[in-house]
């Protein structure tokens, strides 16, 4: 019984013992199992200040030229395209894609450190509860990638957050996104495919939001099968 | 669970408060459990454990309170008592905590030392464990005689003392010393150490050395203590957690330099620390920090599988000390040491955000002050404004220079007298310099805010705001909220301006007069007379270091407690010491806008001239008033009925007589007016209404003629007079006259402070001692 009093946790990122200091905030908020130490936590940068109303891109360091009212230039251009207008209503990214997070995500998805999904679980859980979607759909991997990695990093996030993952999208295998330019990405033939039907509010989960094309392509497919509103959550905003 | 101990502490605290204040407190505890369960989502097993702790502490508290009563008969006059190490000699007075050998009950012994020779004997020898037959009488210690005043009776009760034993016969030769235990020997070292300091150290270094090494403030002058208090650095001259941490640090540093392993050093420290606590007087702050340090050191040595944090040590030490004596939670030192340490430990995350030394120091000082704020206001009624700056300046000076310097100095006296003297001169110089700075800065006007004692509601608001401010600060949201506690201070300062409450208070200043008129909506604060302590010059050895002076010790705290920092009028009725003596210290601390003195041509008393001199220096207007002078403050009217202009004659009959109409009540304040003056009043103002009469001259037989009372027929008669005064005031004849006229008599000697409190709805008289 007494062991639980002083449970000693190790940081999932730096593996140091988590010095669980008791602070003012801890007096009031419900106890949470700490998975990351305070130092690492402070290295994860939240996106604060003025930002794009759709994709959460921060306007802080963005040239005024790339701001169109409440939207960033990218989202503005997406909204100009008749095929993609209003297709993604809101993206929420937990953190900005800094060097620290870049390494963390690489370790998570390329090097298969599945447990790292726990780092984001509580934040994602909080957000999903707030947005109340009817379906939570991970961006799928092609069979080949799944074989390579052993798990779908987006699906793992949903499961670790304690929700059910609706895996209705499949992917036609293609080159990695990160090897393509923006035009390539927009004018890509549809890479997602589904046979199911959905209704109401649908949420897509992915690891990184870079140009938003993956999410929008997936959204378009989902819109086609009956989704009313499509929102998304990603760990990082590139 | 992350930190169960802090919640256990809160539960334990609720338990003790329930035992002392009444079982209704359990509803607060249930609310607390409810909040823990619903909002903090504490699992039920923890809630159950918290409840168990609550009940255990309730039982311990209840047991202590039930047993905290005297077993001695009040008429006991012969006792065999045993002395403890708490002995204080102040002038020709000795006060000591002794234990009755029969009942094992503690008593406060007071003794008037008859001769210089005996004083020297008592000063040079420790009385610890001496058992002496003593004759004397048991007296109930003083209770608070004014609102917000210090309640000595309660204070002693918390130390399990119920009687003051006033010694009439004590043959020191008949005392026998009992066997000394090991602890007693350490207590004797402490005594000898302090004696050595008094003997060898210079007048600048001795008080500080005694304070920093042995934790006694007895050698410090009142001026120094009050200067440090005003600056908010009083914690530096009492041994605090900081000192213990520094000492431990120094020992570690030296030990490791000498090649001792850390492990051995730790165990050695764990053994030495309790002895150090005894050596330094075992005050609550010392006990707290020693216990906490011991636990942390042991936890590190035992290499637990879990991390034992400082905050766990703090909370465990709280749980232990409150089992030992639950009512210690009412001790000011205990409260301050725990609240400040807890706040600092909870703020580690906030402090770690600031990287520079000055930044960290500033934040730490701010946190200490903000968390202590409600306590400081409750006990001292004021807050030092310069505290943060003073702390940044004085903490390093005390920690890294004075403390190590004085310890080295103390040790060197056993080694080399030459080096000792050299070092002593250097340190004296620096300490003197720092004292001068402290006294100079603290005497700057406007260096303090005086909001007065906060009401219960305000206290709750303070605690709530402080929690909210720290919570937000840590969350980095609405950072401006960190000034919230100060906003509450400002609103407390502003409150009188919108308050419809006023009062006329007859302050119990012992033998003398002092009446406060506080008009609603801050329309005026008037003080009629200030009381005064008559001092007799005596032989040097009888001179007290800590002297009682009514202005400093009663009047100023009273006004501060009410949040009065400025007096619009100070009315000095006539030149007698017992009416105006307190002005001398009052003018130093409270801002006075205008002084009224009687327009008389007969000579001035020495005090009067002194006050005039101070007033001129401070640019305070003095107005010499006479019959007919009048003024209004909104609905309240004031008119002076005597003396006539250029009055010559008896000083008492030349008193300012003030008729006031406040809150629908007619008052007559007569100073020391005698029968002759009364006749004159009847003649000149036959139609005057008097609802409340301040009886002239403390009820002397030279005032209050039958004719006067019959003529005006006051409903209330208030006699401001000292308990057991040597003049026989009030005179039975005066009491008879008042009684026969069916006037209700209120006396400060029986009732303590008497106050008529009113608002727009009317008013009533309140007595401090019912």
Interface residues (C-beta under 8 A of the other chain):
Chain A: X4 X5 X6 X7 X8 X17 X19 X20 X21 X22 X23 X24 X25 X26 X27 X28 X29 X30 X31 X38
Chain B: X1 X2 X3 X4 X6 X39 X40 X41 X42 X304 X305 X306 X307 X308 X309 X311 X345 X346 X347 X348 X349 X350 X467 X470 X471 X473 X474 X475
